[in-house]
Amino acid sequence: MTVNVISPIDLNFLLFIRKVYHQSWYFDHISSEDFCENFEEGLHLLWNHSVNSLMMNGKYILNDHAVKECTQKLIRNKEIAHKFIKHFENFWYHLPQFGFGSLMERTCASLLPEQIEAIVGTNCTHIVVVFDAFPAKYCKEIPQHHLKVVPYTDFLKYI
């Protein structure tokens, strides 16, 4: 069975913005007033929209505008939103050398089939890697045989 390992920028960005919102990731240019009024609800809708898109398409289609679109829906101030996007892009594309997104995909894709099976089971065809755990309350029911969202840390025990 072929297993696709992907690290979608939109889901990882939503996780990143949530961490800043809950002050578990430092970003000095933003306060709680800069986020939209119904931040948690908006985040939940965007997360499920991205997961639905993955499940319906059966593959990941990179949307270069996903980060900007999500930011516009979750952050009120355009100037702060622009700084926030730059902060995320630095993390995603440049730290470490080729970006954390690339690091996650390369590391996870280098695992042996039996190691991947130990993490996600035998019936999963798509593994979505995110840089940290996303609370279950945000996630819609995902058929376990098709797609599984897995935090990067779950792969580290095999490296």
C-alpha positions, 0 to 999 in steps of 0.5 A: 500500500502506498502512503502519502506523507504530507505537511500542509502549510495551511494546517500547520499555519492554523496550529501556529496561529493558535499557539500565538493566540494562546500565548504558547508561541512568542510573537511580540507584535500582537495582542488579543484585541488584534484577533477576530472576535470569534477566533476559536470558531473561525479557527475550527471552521478553517481547520475543518475546511482544510481537512475536508479539502484533503479528504475530497481531493484525495491529495494535497494541492498546495495553495500559495494563498492559504496563509494569507487567506487564513490570516485575513479571517483571523487577524483584524489589523492588516499591518500586524497580519503582514508581520505575522505572515513573515514570522510564520514564513521564516519558521516554515521556509528558513528555520532550520536551513530549508524550513521546518515544513521541509524538515518534517516531510523529509524526516517522516518520509525517510521512515521504513514502512513498518515504522510508519505502520506502527504510528498510523496503522495499516489502513491509512493512505494519507499522513498529515504531519503537523509540527505540534498536536492540535486539540481534538475538539477542533478536529472533525471526524476523519475516517481512520482508514483514509487520513490521519493527522499526526504530530511530528513528535510521534515520528521522533522516536524512530529517528 
